[in-house]
C-alpha cells in the first residue's frame, strides 16, 4: 500500500486514545486547563459515569471567540510563551485535550473573559468544528462533553460501570485538590455532591493540612508528621502518617512534582524504603509528599497523560524522600530498635554461622539478613512426625485455641517443683513453654537453647492454613452473629465488597448491602472466633481494591484468606496459660509454612545457648 497522510479526524481520534482513555482522563485535562487559567472555584458534573455528560465550570480568565477557535485545533496552546519545552510551569501544555475530546464526543465550550460584555459558545462534534455563537455566561469557562466516545464506540466496551468510572474521576479530582488547596472544588453526579471542598485559608502548610484532612480524613491529620527538607535545590514538603496508621494498599499515597499529581515508581519505592523498618510488607503508610525542583531538572513530557516524570538525578530525589521521612519518624520516637537489641541481632546476622542450619550457631527460625520471612529448619517435619500420634492416657490435657484441633503437648512445667524435675522440652523442636512476656511473646525452652514465638503471627498462619484446608474439603464453616453488625464504608468500597458477596460467602463471610455506604454482616468464619467485624470488612475492602475487578477471589486466595486469618488469630495482649502455649507450639510443628506469618514476618526466633553465651561474654 502507498504511504499516505491520515485524515485529520482520524489523527485526532488516535490522539484521543492516548490522552482520553476514560472519563476521568477527560476530567483531569479539563480541570488542569481551569487551574492554568487561574480559576479559584471549579465545579465538575458527571452523568452516567461521564458517558452522557462531563461538565467542568470555572471562574478563570476565559477566552475570546478567536482563542476558542484556536483552542480546538491540535497543538495550539497559551502555555508555552517562549516555545520552551524545558521550563514548563503549567499543568497542561500539549494543546491536544480539547481537539482530542472533540474528535470522539460532542464538545461545547462557552467562555467569557472578565473584560468582555458577552460570552461566546463553540461546538465540536466528532471532529467537525462549528462557528462561535453569542451566549449567556458569567466570567470564566464552561466545557461540556456529551456522549463520550460516540464516534469511537469500540472504546465504550472497555469502560467499567458508572460507579467505577465516577470513583476514578473522584480520585483524580481529589489529587488535584490536594495540590491546590487555595482552589475550591465540587463534584456531583447530577443528583448529589460527591466532593465539596472550600478554598483552604492560611499559610500553605496549614492550608494544605486542612485540605488533606478533608480528602484523606481527620485520622490522617491527627496522626500526620510534617515534612520539610531541601537538598541541592530540591525541596520536599508535606505530611506522612505514623506507622500505626496504615492501610492494606497504597491508594492513600499521594505524590506531587511541581504541583502535578504523579504515579511515579521511583517515588513510591522511596516511600517503601523509608518505612521498611516500621511496617510489614503488605501494609502501606498514608503519605502526601510534594516535590519542588527547577523545571529543567525534571521531564514531564515522557507520558501522554503526564502521569509519569523523569528526573535528571533520580537518586538525589529518592535519597531526599527516604532521609526526610526517616528523620521525621525518628523524631516521633518510633525507632526500629535500641542499641541493646542491635547488639543481640548482630549475633544473628549472616556470616556469624547463624541461619545456616549447621553447628551450634544454627537457628531454625529466622535469618535476620532476610527480614522478608522465615522457614522451618530442614527436617522438622520428619523430626516431629514421631510426636503427632494420638494422645495416650498418660499425656497431660492440652488447651485449645479457636479453630484448631487438639495437638500433642510437651509436658507443662510445675512451677512449684524443683528445677531438677522440670521438663526440658528436649523431645520437641520448638520446646516446652516456659513463660509469656508482655502478653505477646511465648518463651519456650529447647534442648540446647530457647525459642521466642510471636503468638499473633504464629496463630495467624495456623488459622490461614486451616482455612485453606477447609475451603478445599467442605467449605469454610460459618457461625451466625447473634446481632448482625452494620459496617459503614466509603460508598465505592461498600459497592466493591457487596459485588463480591457470593465469593466471600464461600470463605465463610456472609454480608449484604445496607443502604449506600454500608454493609450488614450476618455470618463470619467459625475459625475466627470473636472478631473485630468492622476492621475485618474495611481491610477486605482495601484488599479487593488492590486485586481489581477481573480476578476471582479463588485466584488470589492467599490475599483474602490472609486478611481473614489476621483478624481471627490470637491477639497480642491475650494472656495464655501453659497448656494453650504448648498447644500453639505443637500446632506450629505440624503445620506447613508456620515459620512465617501471612505478612512475611517471622513467627519465631530460636537462640542457641552458644549464641546467648556470646552475648554475655562467656565465649
Secondary structure, DSSP 8 states (H G I E B T S, - for coil): -------HHHHHHHHHHHH-SSHHHHHHHHHHHHHHTT-SEEEEEEEGGGTSEEEEEE-S----HHHHHHHTSTT--SS-TT--SSS--SS--SS-HHHHHHHHSEEEEEEE-TT-SSEEEEEEETTEE---EEE---SEEEEEEESTTTTSGGGGGG---HHHHHHHHHHHHHHHHHH-TTSEEEEE-SSSEEEEE----SSHHHHHHHHHHHHH-HHHHHTEEEEEEEETTEEEEEEEE-TTSEESSSTTEEEEETTEEE--HHHHHHHHHHHTTTS-TT-EE-EEEEEE--GGGEE--SSTTS---EETTHHHHHHHHHHHHHHHHHHTT--S--HHHHHHHHTTSTTTTTTSS-STT--SS--TT-TT-----TTHHHHHHTT-S---TTS------TT-----------TTS-GGGS---TTSTT-EEEEEETTTEEEEEETTEEEEEEHHHHHHHHHHHHHHHHHHHT---EEEEEEEEEEE--HHHHHHHHHTHHHHHHTT-EEEE-STTEEEEEEEEGGG-S--HHHHHHHHHHHHHHH-SSS-GGGGHHHHHHHHHHHHS--TT----HHHHHHHHHHHHHSTTTTB-TTS-BSEEEEEHHHHHHHTT--
